């Protein structure tokens, strides 16, 4: 099979899977790129890029921007999670922004594999999101919390972090 025929066949497999799964996508900036958005729980959405090129499928999903602080703890946390991340890895770009990435041979890609792959991508981007925010952005989060409390603003989007942000005298959950 020629590389163009292999790329076309793999692209069809991916597009058919996405259609069957009801996942909307659009073409990306690169040839063979499909960009899709997966809904999350802690992170509201995860944007995923799938790139079909020759005999491989590459996946990349943005997790979060470069942390403001405690880089050593932040990256150590990610590296430890890499040990249990099947077929993927956390990585950073030149700006220090965090992604989940991977590359797999086309020969192993079918609907079942794509389902598993996107599940692992979503789990990696979503399940540790709050812990990563608390490690890399706690000072900013405390400032935001204090600002909202001082003005009587809603704390709803910070509720998951109440145990580490709330101070004596701050409103309780029912009051915010």
mmCIF file of the C-alpha atoms, coordinates in Angstrom:
data_MODEL
# 
_entry.id   MODEL 
# 
loop_
_atom_site.group_PDB 
_atom_site.id 
_atom_site.type_symbol 
_atom_site.label_atom_id 
_atom_site.label_alt_id 
_atom_site.label_comp_id 
_atom_site.label_asym_id 
_atom_site.label_entity_id 
_atom_site.label_seq_id 
_atom_site.pdbx_PDB_ins_code 
_atom_site.Cartn_x 
_atom_site.Cartn_y 
_atom_site.Cartn_z 
_atom_site.occupancy 
_atom_site.B_iso_or_equiv 
_atom_site.pdbx_formal_charge 
_atom_site.auth_seq_id 
_atom_site.auth_comp_id 
_atom_site.auth_asym_id 
_atom_site.auth_atom_id 
_atom_site.pdbx_PDB_model_num 
ATOM 1   C CA . UNK A 1 1   ? 0.000   0.000  0.000  1.00 0.00 ? 1   UNK A CA 1 
ATOM 2   C CA . UNK A 1 2   ? 1.354   3.413  -0.917 1.00 0.00 ? 2   UNK A CA 1 
ATOM 3   C CA . UNK A 1 3   ? 1.764   6.059  1.708  1.00 0.00 ? 3   UNK A CA 1 
ATOM 4   C CA . UNK A 1 4   ? -1.037  8.176  0.174  1.00 0.00 ? 4   UNK A CA 1 
ATOM 5   C CA . UNK A 1 5   ? -3.379  5.174  0.106  1.00 0.00 ? 5   UNK A CA 1 
ATOM 6   C CA . UNK A 1 6   ? -2.451  4.317  3.704  1.00 0.00 ? 6   UNK A CA 1 
ATOM 7   C CA . UNK A 1 7   ? -3.059  7.875  4.829  1.00 0.00 ? 7   UNK A CA 1 
ATOM 8   C CA . UNK A 1 8   ? -6.420  7.938  3.063  1.00 0.00 ? 8   UNK A CA 1 
ATOM 9   C CA . UNK A 1 9   ? -7.462  4.593  4.572  1.00 0.00 ? 9   UNK A CA 1 
ATOM 10  C CA . UNK A 1 10  ? -6.459  5.641  8.091  1.00 0.00 ? 10  UNK A CA 1 
ATOM 11  C CA . UNK A 1 11  ? -8.185  8.997  7.684  1.00 0.00 ? 11  UNK A CA 1 
ATOM 12  C CA . UNK A 1 12  ? -11.378 7.141  6.713  1.00 0.00 ? 12  UNK A CA 1 
ATOM 13  C CA . UNK A 1 13  ? -11.136 4.891  9.774  1.00 0.00 ? 13  UNK A CA 1 
ATOM 14  C CA . UNK A 1 14  ? -10.764 7.925  12.050 1.00 0.00 ? 14  UNK A CA 1 
ATOM 15  C CA . UNK A 1 15  ? -13.569 9.890  10.364 1.00 0.00 ? 15  UNK A CA 1 
ATOM 16  C CA . UNK A 1 16  ? -15.909 6.877  10.464 1.00 0.00 ? 16  UNK A CA 1 
ATOM 17  C CA . UNK A 1 17  ? -15.182 6.345  14.158 1.00 0.00 ? 17  UNK A CA 1 
ATOM 18  C CA . UNK A 1 18  ? -15.833 10.009 14.983 1.00 0.00 ? 18  UNK A CA 1 
ATOM 19  C CA . UNK A 1 19  ? -19.107 9.962  13.032 1.00 0.00 ? 19  UNK A CA 1 
ATOM 20  C CA . UNK A 1 20  ? -20.262 6.726  14.729 1.00 0.00 ? 20  UNK A CA 1 
ATOM 21  C CA . UNK A 1 21  ? -19.308 8.118  18.159 1.00 0.00 ? 21  UNK A CA 1 
ATOM 22  C CA . UNK A 1 22  ? -21.122 11.390 17.468 1.00 0.00 ? 22  UNK A CA 1 
ATOM 23  C CA . UNK A 1 23  ? -17.950 13.431 17.957 1.00 0.00 ? 23  UNK A CA 1 
ATOM 24  C CA . UNK A 1 24  ? -17.915 16.596 15.900 1.00 0.00 ? 24  UNK A CA 1 
ATOM 25  C CA . UNK A 1 25  ? -14.636 17.577 14.304 1.00 0.00 ? 25  UNK A CA 1 
ATOM 26  C CA . UNK A 1 26  ? -13.190 20.006 11.816 1.00 0.00 ? 26  UNK A CA 1 
ATOM 27  C CA . UNK A 1 27  ? -10.152 19.994 9.608  1.00 0.00 ? 27  UNK A CA 1 
ATOM 28  C CA . UNK A 1 28  ? -7.012  21.419 11.157 1.00 0.00 ? 28  UNK A CA 1 
ATOM 29  C CA . UNK A 1 29  ? -4.265  23.583 9.710  1.00 0.00 ? 29  UNK A CA 1 
ATOM 30  C CA . UNK A 1 30  ? -2.122  20.600 8.699  1.00 0.00 ? 30  UNK A CA 1 
ATOM 31  C CA . UNK A 1 31  ? -2.828  18.016 6.026  1.00 0.00 ? 31  UNK A CA 1 
ATOM 32  C CA . UNK A 1 32  ? -4.576  15.017 7.588  1.00 0.00 ? 32  UNK A CA 1 
ATOM 33  C CA . UNK A 1 33  ? -5.405  16.862 10.811 1.00 0.00 ? 33  UNK A CA 1 
ATOM 34  C CA . UNK A 1 34  ? -8.751  16.519 12.544 1.00 0.00 ? 34  UNK A CA 1 
ATOM 35  C CA . UNK A 1 35  ? -9.523  18.759 15.526 1.00 0.00 ? 35  UNK A CA 1 
ATOM 36  C CA . UNK A 1 36  ? -12.184 17.708 17.991 1.00 0.00 ? 36  UNK A CA 1 
ATOM 37  C CA . UNK A 1 37  ? -13.408 18.746 21.419 1.00 0.00 ? 37  UNK A CA 1 
ATOM 38  C CA . UNK A 1 38  ? -14.116 16.271 24.195 1.00 0.00 ? 38  UNK A CA 1 
ATOM 39  C CA . UNK A 1 39  ? -16.266 17.277 27.170 1.00 0.00 ? 39  UNK A CA 1 
ATOM 40  C CA . UNK A 1 40  ? -14.766 16.944 30.628 1.00 0.00 ? 40  UNK A CA 1 
ATOM 41  C CA . UNK A 1 41  ? -15.752 17.127 34.267 1.00 0.00 ? 41  UNK A CA 1 
ATOM 42  C CA . UNK A 1 42  ? -12.963 19.071 35.998 1.00 0.00 ? 42  UNK A CA 1 
ATOM 43  C CA . UNK A 1 43  ? -11.685 20.685 32.822 1.00 0.00 ? 43  UNK A CA 1 
ATOM 44  C CA . UNK A 1 44  ? -14.776 21.709 30.880 1.00 0.00 ? 44  UNK A CA 1 
ATOM 45  C CA . UNK A 1 45  ? -13.395 20.698 27.501 1.00 0.00 ? 45  UNK A CA 1 
ATOM 46  C CA . UNK A 1 46  ? -10.293 19.213 25.967 1.00 0.00 ? 46  UNK A CA 1 
ATOM 47  C CA . UNK A 1 47  ? -9.277  20.131 22.426 1.00 0.00 ? 47  UNK A CA 1 
ATOM 48  C CA . UNK A 1 48  ? -7.641  17.189 20.674 1.00 0.00 ? 48  UNK A CA 1 
ATOM 49  C CA . UNK A 1 49  ? -5.653  17.141 17.438 1.00 0.00 ? 49  UNK A CA 1 
ATOM 50  C CA . UNK A 1 50  ? -5.415  13.877 15.514 1.00 0.00 ? 50  UNK A CA 1 
ATOM 51  C CA . UNK A 1 51  ? -2.956  13.919 12.626 1.00 0.00 ? 51  UNK A CA 1 
ATOM 52  C CA . UNK A 1 52  ? -2.914  11.157 10.055 1.00 0.00 ? 52  UNK A CA 1 
ATOM 53  C CA . UNK A 1 53  ? 0.405   11.150 8.216  1.00 0.00 ? 53  UNK A CA 1 
ATOM 54  C CA . UNK A 1 54  ? 1.689   8.209  6.229  1.00 0.00 ? 54  UNK A CA 1 
ATOM 55  C CA . UNK A 1 55  ? 1.655   5.163  8.441  1.00 0.00 ? 55  UNK A CA 1 
ATOM 56  C CA . UNK A 1 56  ? 1.104   6.903  11.781 1.00 0.00 ? 56  UNK A CA 1 
ATOM 57  C CA . UNK A 1 57  ? -1.576  8.597  13.818 1.00 0.00 ? 57  UNK A CA 1 
ATOM 58  C CA . UNK A 1 58  ? -0.411  11.374 16.131 1.00 0.00 ? 58  UNK A CA 1 
ATOM 59  C CA . UNK A 1 59  ? -2.515  12.722 18.971 1.00 0.00 ? 59  UNK A CA 1 
ATOM 60  C CA . UNK A 1 60  ? -2.033  15.912 20.942 1.00 0.00 ? 60  UNK A CA 1 
ATOM 61  C CA . UNK A 1 61  ? -4.315  17.528 23.502 1.00 0.00 ? 61  UNK A CA 1 
ATOM 62  C CA . UNK A 1 62  ? -3.787  20.775 25.383 1.00 0.00 ? 62  UNK A CA 1 
ATOM 63  C CA . UNK A 1 63  ? -3.931  20.279 29.162 1.00 0.00 ? 63  UNK A CA 1 
ATOM 64  C CA . UNK A 1 64  ? -2.994  23.696 30.597 1.00 0.00 ? 64  UNK A CA 1 
ATOM 65  C CA . UNK A 1 65  ? -0.664  26.627 30.251 1.00 0.00 ? 65  UNK A CA 1 
ATOM 66  C CA . UNK A 1 66  ? 2.767   26.868 31.818 1.00 0.00 ? 66  UNK A CA 1 
ATOM 67  C CA . UNK A 1 67  ? 2.381   26.934 35.615 1.00 0.00 ? 67  UNK A CA 1 
ATOM 68  C CA . UNK A 1 68  ? 3.108   30.178 37.441 1.00 0.00 ? 68  UNK A CA 1 
ATOM 69  C CA . UNK A 1 69  ? 4.937   28.543 40.342 1.00 0.00 ? 69  UNK A CA 1 
ATOM 70  C CA . UNK A 1 70  ? 6.340   25.371 41.906 1.00 0.00 ? 70  UNK A CA 1 
ATOM 71  C CA . UNK A 1 71  ? 7.570   24.010 38.586 1.00 0.00 ? 71  UNK A CA 1 
ATOM 72  C CA . UNK A 1 72  ? 9.580   21.196 40.150 1.00 0.00 ? 72  UNK A CA 1 
ATOM 73  C CA . UNK A 1 73  ? 6.585   19.744 42.010 1.00 0.00 ? 73  UNK A CA 1 
ATOM 74  C CA . UNK A 1 74  ? 4.332   20.324 39.000 1.00 0.00 ? 74  UNK A CA 1 
ATOM 75  C CA . UNK A 1 75  ? 6.590   18.509 36.514 1.00 0.00 ? 75  UNK A CA 1 
ATOM 76  C CA . UNK A 1 76  ? 7.452   15.752 38.993 1.00 0.00 ? 76  UNK A CA 1 
ATOM 77  C CA . UNK A 1 77  ? 3.707   15.119 39.359 1.00 0.00 ? 77  UNK A CA 1 
ATOM 78  C CA . UNK A 1 78  ? 3.353   14.840 35.566 1.00 0.00 ? 78  UNK A CA 1 
ATOM 79  C CA . UNK A 1 79  ? 6.373   12.560 35.203 1.00 0.00 ? 79  UNK A CA 1 
ATOM 80  C CA . UNK A 1 80  ? 4.994   10.208 37.840 1.00 0.00 ? 80  UNK A CA 1 
ATOM 81  C CA . UNK A 1 81  ? 1.665   10.124 35.996 1.00 0.00 ? 81  UNK A CA 1 
ATOM 82  C CA . UNK A 1 82  ? 3.543   9.256  32.764 1.00 0.00 ? 82  UNK A CA 1 
ATOM 83  C CA . UNK A 1 83  ? 4.448   5.915  34.329 1.00 0.00 ? 83  UNK A CA 1 
ATOM 84  C CA . UNK A 1 84  ? 0.796   4.840  34.173 1.00 0.00 ? 84  UNK A CA 1 
ATOM 85  C CA . UNK A 1 85  ? -0.268  6.552  30.955 1.00 0.00 ? 85  UNK A CA 1 
ATOM 86  C CA . UNK A 1 86  ? -0.674  3.852  28.287 1.00 0.00 ? 86  UNK A CA 1 
ATOM 87  C CA . UNK A 1 87  ? 0.663   4.883  24.876 1.00 0.00 ? 87  UNK A CA 1 
ATOM 88  C CA . UNK A 1 88  ? 0.758   8.593  25.690 1.00 0.00 ? 88  UNK A CA 1 
ATOM 89  C CA . UNK A 1 89  ? 2.875   11.011 27.690 1.00 0.00 ? 89  UNK A CA 1 
ATOM 90  C CA . UNK A 1 90  ? 2.632   14.442 29.191 1.00 0.00 ? 90  UNK A CA 1 
ATOM 91  C CA . UNK A 1 91  ? 4.920   16.871 27.404 1.00 0.00 ? 91  UNK A CA 1 
ATOM 92  C CA . UNK A 1 92  ? 5.581   20.599 27.231 1.00 0.00 ? 92  UNK A CA 1 
ATOM 93  C CA . UNK A 1 93  ? 6.137   22.997 24.359 1.00 0.00 ? 93  UNK A CA 1 
ATOM 94  C CA . UNK A 1 94  ? 8.655   25.860 24.165 1.00 0.00 ? 94  UNK A CA 1 
ATOM 95  C CA . UNK A 1 95  ? 6.359   28.104 26.210 1.00 0.00 ? 95  UNK A CA 1 
ATOM 96  C CA . UNK A 1 96  ? 6.061   25.440 28.926 1.00 0.00 ? 96  UNK A CA 1 
ATOM 97  C CA . UNK A 1 97  ? 2.406   24.702 28.134 1.00 0.00 ? 97  UNK A CA 1 
ATOM 98  C CA . UNK A 1 98  ? 1.381   21.130 28.961 1.00 0.00 ? 98  UNK A CA 1 
ATOM 99  C CA . UNK A 1 99  ? 0.027   18.622 26.436 1.00 0.00 ? 99  UNK A CA 1 
ATOM 100 C CA . UNK A 1 100 ? -0.790  14.934 26.307 1.00 0.00 ? 100 UNK A CA 1 
ATOM 101 C CA . UNK A 1 101 ? 0.844   13.478 23.187 1.00 0.00 ? 101 UNK A CA 1 
ATOM 102 C CA . UNK A 1 102 ? 1.391   10.210 21.412 1.00 0.00 ? 102 UNK A CA 1 
ATOM 103 C CA . UNK A 1 103 ? 2.084   8.561  18.082 1.00 0.00 ? 103 UNK A CA 1 
ATOM 104 C CA . UNK A 1 104 ? 0.882   5.128  17.035 1.00 0.00 ? 104 UNK A CA 1 
ATOM 105 C CA . UNK A 1 105 ? 1.317   2.985  13.917 1.00 0.00 ? 105 UNK A CA 1 
ATOM 106 C CA . UNK A 1 106 ? -1.641  2.986  11.541 1.00 0.00 ? 106 UNK A CA 1 
ATOM 107 C CA . UNK A 1 107 ? -1.765  -0.803 11.492 1.00 0.00 ? 107 UNK A CA 1 
ATOM 108 C CA . UNK A 1 108 ? -3.169  -0.949 15.023 1.00 0.00 ? 108 UNK A CA 1 
ATOM 109 C CA . UNK A 1 109 ? -5.808  1.753  14.603 1.00 0.00 ? 109 UNK A CA 1 
ATOM 110 C CA . UNK A 1 110 ? -9.441  0.701  14.491 1.00 0.00 ? 110 UNK A CA 1 
ATOM 111 C CA . UNK A 1 111 ? -12.637 1.959  16.133 1.00 0.00 ? 111 UNK A CA 1 
ATOM 112 C CA . UNK A 1 112 ? -11.968 0.109  19.397 1.00 0.00 ? 112 UNK A CA 1 
ATOM 113 C CA . UNK A 1 113 ? -8.441  1.496  19.610 1.00 0.00 ? 113 UNK A CA 1 
ATOM 114 C CA . UNK A 1 114 ? -9.622  5.040  18.850 1.00 0.00 ? 114 UNK A CA 1 
ATOM 115 C CA . UNK A 1 115 ? -12.239 4.753  21.579 1.00 0.00 ? 115 UNK A CA 1 
ATOM 116 C CA . UNK A 1 116 ? -9.584  3.642  24.055 1.00 0.00 ? 116 UNK A CA 1 
ATOM 117 C CA . UNK A 1 117 ? -7.097  6.290  22.882 1.00 0.00 ? 117 UNK A CA 1 
ATOM 118 C CA . UNK A 1 118 ? -9.530  9.191  23.227 1.00 0.00 ? 118 UNK A CA 1 
ATOM 119 C CA . UNK A 1 119 ? -10.646 7.854  26.607 1.00 0.00 ? 119 UNK A CA 1 
ATOM 120 C CA . UNK A 1 120 ? -7.056  7.864  27.851 1.00 0.00 ? 120 UNK A CA 1 
ATOM 121 C CA . UNK A 1 121 ? -6.472  11.353 26.406 1.00 0.00 ? 121 UNK A CA 1 
ATOM 122 C CA . UNK A 1 122 ? -9.560  12.700 28.154 1.00 0.00 ? 122 UNK A CA 1 
ATOM 123 C CA . UNK A 1 123 ? -8.681  10.982 31.427 1.00 0.00 ? 123 UNK A CA 1 
ATOM 124 C CA . UNK A 1 124 ? -5.138  12.406 31.292 1.00 0.00 ? 124 UNK A CA 1 
ATOM 125 C CA . UNK A 1 125 ? -6.314  15.946 30.517 1.00 0.00 ? 125 UNK A CA 1 
ATOM 126 C CA . UNK A 1 126 ? -9.284  15.972 32.888 1.00 0.00 ? 126 UNK A CA 1 
ATOM 127 C CA . UNK A 1 127 ? -8.724  13.769 35.928 1.00 0.00 ? 127 UNK A CA 1 
ATOM 128 C CA . UNK A 1 128 ? -5.614  15.521 37.299 1.00 0.00 ? 128 UNK A CA 1 
ATOM 129 C CA . UNK A 1 129 ? -6.615  19.038 36.245 1.00 0.00 ? 129 UNK A CA 1 
ATOM 130 C CA . UNK A 1 130 ? -7.549  20.345 39.706 1.00 0.00 ? 130 UNK A CA 1 
ATOM 131 C CA . UNK A 1 131 ? -4.422  18.914 41.327 1.00 0.00 ? 131 UNK A CA 1 
ATOM 132 C CA . UNK A 1 132 ? -2.260  20.533 38.662 1.00 0.00 ? 132 UNK A CA 1 
ATOM 133 C CA . UNK A 1 133 ? -4.018  23.881 39.137 1.00 0.00 ? 133 UNK A CA 1 
ATOM 134 C CA . UNK A 1 134 ? -3.467  23.692 42.891 1.00 0.00 ? 134 UNK A CA 1 
ATOM 135 C CA . UNK A 1 135 ? 0.239   22.967 42.432 1.00 0.00 ? 135 UNK A CA 1 
ATOM 136 C CA . UNK A 1 136 ? 1.040   25.449 39.679 1.00 0.00 ? 136 UNK A CA 1 
ATOM 137 C CA . UNK A 1 137 ? -1.390  28.305 40.282 1.00 0.00 ? 137 UNK A CA 1 
ATOM 138 C CA . UNK A 1 138 ? -2.197  28.392 44.016 1.00 0.00 ? 138 UNK A CA 1 
ATOM 139 C CA . UNK A 1 139 ? -1.036  31.988 44.533 1.00 0.00 ? 139 UNK A CA 1 
ATOM 140 C CA . UNK A 1 140 ? -3.241  33.259 41.687 1.00 0.00 ? 140 UNK A CA 1 
ATOM 141 C CA . UNK A 1 141 ? -6.136  31.183 42.964 1.00 0.00 ? 141 UNK A CA 1 
ATOM 142 C CA . UNK A 1 142 ? -5.764  32.634 46.483 1.00 0.00 ? 142 UNK A CA 1 
ATOM 143 C CA . UNK A 1 143 ? -5.718  36.170 45.081 1.00 0.00 ? 143 UNK A CA 1 
ATOM 144 C CA . UNK A 1 144 ? -8.848  35.433 43.039 1.00 0.00 ? 144 UNK A CA 1 
ATOM 145 C CA . UNK A 1 145 ? -10.572 33.891 46.076 1.00 0.00 ? 145 UNK A CA 1 
ATOM 146 C CA . UNK A 1 146 ? -9.688  36.844 48.311 1.00 0.00 ? 146 UNK A CA 1 
ATOM 147 C CA . UNK A 1 147 ? -10.816 39.333 45.666 1.00 0.00 ? 147 UNK A CA 1 
ATOM 148 C CA . UNK A 1 148 ? -14.169 37.575 45.257 1.00 0.00 ? 148 UNK A CA 1 
ATOM 149 C CA . UNK A 1 149 ? -14.728 37.288 49.015 1.00 0.00 ? 149 UNK A CA 1 
ATOM 150 C CA . UNK A 1 150 ? -13.886 40.977 49.574 1.00 0.00 ? 150 UNK A CA 1 
ATOM 151 C CA . UNK A 1 151 ? -16.477 42.013 46.978 1.00 0.00 ? 151 UNK A CA 1 
ATOM 152 C CA . UNK A 1 152 ? -19.136 39.442 47.787 1.00 0.00 ? 152 UNK A CA 1 
ATOM 153 C CA . UNK A 1 153 ? -18.709 37.842 44.352 1.00 0.00 ? 153 UNK A CA 1 
ATOM 154 C CA . UNK A 1 154 ? -19.680 34.265 43.572 1.00 0.00 ? 154 UNK A CA 1 
ATOM 155 C CA . UNK A 1 155 ? -17.148 31.595 44.500 1.00 0.00 ? 155 UNK A CA 1 
ATOM 156 C CA . UNK A 1 156 ? -18.874 28.948 42.397 1.00 0.00 ? 156 UNK A CA 1 
ATOM 157 C CA . UNK A 1 157 ? -16.017 28.312 39.961 1.00 0.00 ? 157 UNK A CA 1 
ATOM 158 C CA . UNK A 1 158 ? -13.576 27.936 42.872 1.00 0.00 ? 158 UNK A CA 1 
ATOM 159 C CA . UNK A 1 159 ? -15.718 25.581 44.998 1.00 0.00 ? 159 UNK A CA 1 
ATOM 160 C CA . UNK A 1 160 ? -13.551 22.543 44.168 1.00 0.00 ? 160 UNK A CA 1 
ATOM 161 C CA . UNK A 1 161 ? -10.672 24.368 45.854 1.00 0.00 ? 161 UNK A CA 1 
ATOM 162 C CA . UNK A 1 162 ? -12.565 25.630 48.917 1.00 0.00 ? 162 UNK A CA 1 
ATOM 163 C CA . UNK A 1 163 ? -10.687 23.280 51.319 1.00 0.00 ? 163 UNK A CA 1 
ATOM 164 C CA . UNK A 1 164 ? -7.329  24.842 50.406 1.00 0.00 ? 164 UNK A CA 1 
ATOM 165 C CA . UNK A 1 165 ? -8.489  28.425 49.809 1.00 0.00 ? 165 UNK A CA 1 
ATOM 166 C CA . UNK A 1 166 ? -11.067 29.192 52.510 1.00 0.00 ? 166 UNK A CA 1 
ATOM 167 C CA . UNK A 1 167 ? -9.923  31.165 55.504 1.00 0.00 ? 167 UNK A CA 1 
ATOM 168 C CA . UNK A 1 168 ? -11.607 31.831 58.854 1.00 0.00 ? 168 UNK A CA 1 
ATOM 169 C CA . UNK A 1 169 ? -14.404 34.311 58.355 1.00 0.00 ? 169 UNK A CA 1 
ATOM 170 C CA . UNK A 1 170 ? -14.930 33.521 54.647 1.00 0.00 ? 170 UNK A CA 1 
ATOM 171 C CA . UNK A 1 171 ? -18.500 32.668 53.636 1.00 0.00 ? 171 UNK A CA 1 
ATOM 172 C CA . UNK A 1 172 ? -19.462 29.002 53.697 1.00 0.00 ? 172 UNK A CA 1 
ATOM 173 C CA . UNK A 1 173 ? -20.671 27.115 50.626 1.00 0.00 ? 173 UNK A CA 1 
ATOM 174 C CA . UNK A 1 174 ? -24.325 28.105 51.084 1.00 0.00 ? 174 UNK A CA 1 
ATOM 175 C CA . UNK A 1 175 ? -23.392 31.770 51.482 1.00 0.00 ? 175 UNK A CA 1 
ATOM 176 C CA . UNK A 1 176 ? -21.253 32.172 48.361 1.00 0.00 ? 176 UNK A CA 1 
# 
